[in-house]
Amino acid sequence: MELSIFPTDKGESVSPYVSKVVDMIRDSGASYRLTPMGTLIETEELAEALAFVEKAGQILLALGCGRVYSVIKLDIRPGKGGRMDQKIRSIEDRIGTVDK
């Protein structure tokens, strides 16, 4: 899953709020990767992925955010773990090293 979630009512810089969400993801033990536009999270089950969305929203609302914007993308492939790294390797096998 790719999750982008942030408050729209806290000004231009929302990193103080987003960092609390990333902290929760990091502490969960799930495999994740922070990107400039969102956070990739790999889970075994769809329910686990959706639980991150719910927890992230709860965190931001608890921090006093009056309006929260969220976008999620899901790539559901049962029985396949380690997909974040495998997808990169698949491209690199074809074109060589890419900027990470």
C-alpha angles and dihedrals in degrees: 000000000000113000126192114177131159142144118264095198101059103077133255099313111059099162093111087063099037090050090062090056093047089048090056091049092048092049092050093072092231119139107260143160125204116220130179091257103036147330125274114216125186118205136168095232135035090233090060091053093049090048088062090056091051094046092047091053091048091052093052094045090049088054090059099261108157096193127028127190119204137178124183131186120194130201104186116194113153118218096018117109129175091040096145092065095035093056091054092046091051091058093042090052087061103039108012130247117352128203110272 
